[in-house]
Amino acid sequence: MAADAFKPEPVRTWMTAAQAAGYVGVSLSHFRKMVKDGRMPQPRMMGARLLRWYRPALDEAALRLPCPDGTCYTGNLARVSQRV
């Protein structure tokens, strides 16, 4: 098998809904529910019908999601987002 068969796709700064859902690790329908209820950010309009999600905004929103045991990181999210 060729070595390039395992090259990961580069992480994009601006993503479609499907790419953003995959990045966050949920299905597209669940991602849309999360956007609708405010757990994930709203998209940016790149054109009349062209919507894209900003990766650092997805990172920050994901870090704000609750944890089952309450031990999640609650410190400086801006500092964490810069490293991602």
N, C-alpha and C positions, 0 to 999 in steps of 0.2 A: 504494500500500500504506500502511496506517495505521502511524504511528510506534510505537504500542503493540504491534505484532506482533513487535517485536524486544526487548521488555523482558525482561531476564534474570530467572530465578526467584531470589527472595531466598535467601541462604545460611542454612540452618536450624541451630539449636544442637543439636537432637536429631533424628536421622535414622533412617528405616527401613533395613533391610539394602540394599534396592535403591537408595535415595537415597545411602547411604554408599558403596556400590560406585561409583556414578556420580561422586560427589564425589572419590573417590580415583583414578578413571579406569580401573577394571577391570570385568570382567563380574561378575555376581552370583555365579556358581559359583566364580570365582577368589577373590572377596572372602571367601566362606565358607571356602575352603581356607586363606586367610591368617589368618582368625580362629582356625580350628582349630589351625594350627601356631604360633600366637602372634605372627605378624608384625603383625596388627591386633588392637586391643583387644576384649575381650569386651563384649557389650551390657549395658545396665542394664535392670532389670525395672521397668517403669512400671505394671505390673499383672500379674495371674496369667499372661497370655499375650502381654503387650504389651512387646516388646523395642525399645530404641532405642540408637543409638550417639551418643556425645558428640563433637561436631565437634573441639574442641581435643585430645581424645585421639587422634582420627584424624590430625590434623595432626602431633602428636608422633610417632606410630607411623610415619607416612610419612617423616618426617625421619630416622628411625633405620634405614630400609631401606638396604642396601648400594648403592654406586655401582659401575659397571663399571670405572672407572679409579681408584677410591680417592680421589678429590678432593672428596668430599662434605663438607658443613658438619658439624663435630663439636663446635662450641662450645656455648654456653648455649641449650639447646632451650626453656627456659621463656621466655626473652626473645623468641625467634622466635615462639612460640605466642601470646604476648600481642599481637603485631602483626598476626597473621593474622585 
